[in-house]
Amino acid sequence: MSLSRRNLLKSAAGLAATITLMRQGILPAYADAPFLYEPYTAFREDYVKQLAKALAAKPFEEQKSNVPAELSGLTYDQYRDIYFNPDRVIWKGDAPGFGFDMFHTGFLYNSQVDIHVIDGEKQAKLKYDPSLFKFGDKVKPPDGKTDLHYAGLRLHYTLTGPTISEFAVFQGASYFRAIAKGLSYGLSARGLAIDTGQPTGEEFPAFKSFWVKKPDVGTGTIVVHALLDSPSVTGAYRFAIKPGDDTQMDIEVTLYPRKDLAHVGIAPLTSMFVSGPLVRPVEDFREAIHDSDGLMMINGRGEWIWRPLNNPKTLQVSAFEDLSPRGFGLMQRGRSYADYRDVEARYDLRPSAWVEPIGDWGAGSVQLFEIPSLVETNDNIVAYWQPKDPLAAGGEYSYVYRLHWCAQWPTDQASAPVSQVEFSGSGVAVDYTANPPKYDPNIRLYVIEYAGTLTDEEFTAEVKSDSGKVDHVSVSRNPVNNMLRLNFRHDATGLDVAELRAELKRGRAPAGETWLFRWTRT
């Protein structure tokens, strides 16, 4: 909006500060509409940590939203009719390849956050300004008299060409997600998980403020700070984000618990899995429906583990105990359109997310939650690292990790990865002489194929189950695709659940990923 003479006279000092910020590159210089702002102040690298520490010493205060009903009651389609003016992207044409914009409050996103910019050692808060947005015919624009704050932010970069486009989003509680070059959005990450799957209910900490630092020339990296708050904990986060073929986030987390945290998830990932080769609970023309198809891990002993995801009838929780984990992630291994045959969703273009711990995370476990769901709009998979010991109230806890958003696993794999798994879901024939052949629905044949460069040496396999009988174990080479194929049968008579484990070996040494699966009766 244009500044009237009266406004200029009333805010001469503010206008002078705006001009200063424009010259410093903190705020873009729009001739017709300079940004509203708070006075800028000093910023230090420990600034957000000090805020989080001070906040933890006070009782939690529930945020009171002033988003009007006409915005908070928007439908999904109406909310999509509000979008940031692409001509007003912050730092567009000014920062080296980067920019960012904000989300308007409304629909499900009524928790209001503050957005700040950082340039060098100075920070300035961006005030709410509805003129930054375009409102379609389905939504009545706010009058701008009430500060509605923002609902999150979206980062832009020249990822696929000379024009900047979005590659990362922070919106909703502590959720965020990103893509790499050539991929589209899929699974999400969170700042922290508390009491996931507990009977008392889950607590969702939220990022209440962000600070976006203007990038330095030539680094290809943008830094975002975030302040987290919830009834149980506060936290300071620093994201150093480098977009590319493997978009990397170096994340530094410092937590200040208000109360003891016995069930806390570090580096949580959230995804969707409805069906795949091992699980088909719905009738659908598509071969598979998922954002991720497995949990991949490298434990502290260097063992590579692949755990295909399941969509059980009841909640399933798995804990993989470890000491100083080397990595874990929810991966999307199917990279062909034929793996899904979905023209619209293009699940073959959804990213994998890999957590690479930096430093010693000590004892704990990778937790996996599989929640029943027949709808692909529901995120029903959660994975994170849970420390063995609770985080004590009044303490300070730090974690550092690199989060990769990528098409494939971002590390050289010493063991042949599992490429494909099939099984006879309705049972196997036990009497071919009968007419028709007699099938036993309790016996299933599993076929696991391993990709990678494999020699002509002799391979063996060791297959175990915690219940039920395993037999007919064999390893052979598939002459069509030159992969090694491991076959085995599992008799689940009288069982409702069974844990399966298969190891491919060359002599006594592991030759492939350790394959784990929790079978549940459908």
ABEGO torsion letter per residue (X at the ends): XBBBAAAAAAAAAAAAAAAAAAAAGABBBBAABBBBBBBBBBBBAAAAAAAAAAAAABBBBBBBBABBAAAAABBAAAAAABBBBAAABBGBGABBGBBBBBBBBEEABABBBBBBBBBEABBBBBBBBAAABBBBAABBBBAGABBAEBAEBBBBBBAAEABBBBABBBBEEABBBBBBBGBBBBBBBBABBBGBGBAAEBBBBBBABBBBBBBBBGAGBBBBBBBBBBAABBBBBBBBBBBEABBBBBBBBBBBBABBBABBBBGBBBBBBABBAABBABBBABABBBABABBBBBBAAGBBBBBBBBBBABBBBBBBBBBGBAEBBBBBABABAAAAGBAAAGAAABBBBBBBBBEBAEBEBBBBBBBBBABAABBABBBBBBBABBBBBGBBBBBBBBBBBBABBABBBABBBBABBBBBAAEBBABAABOBBBBBAABBBBBBBBBEBBBABBBBBBBBBABEBBBGBBBBBBAAAGBBBBBBBBBABGBABBBBBBBBBBEABBABBBBBBBBBBX
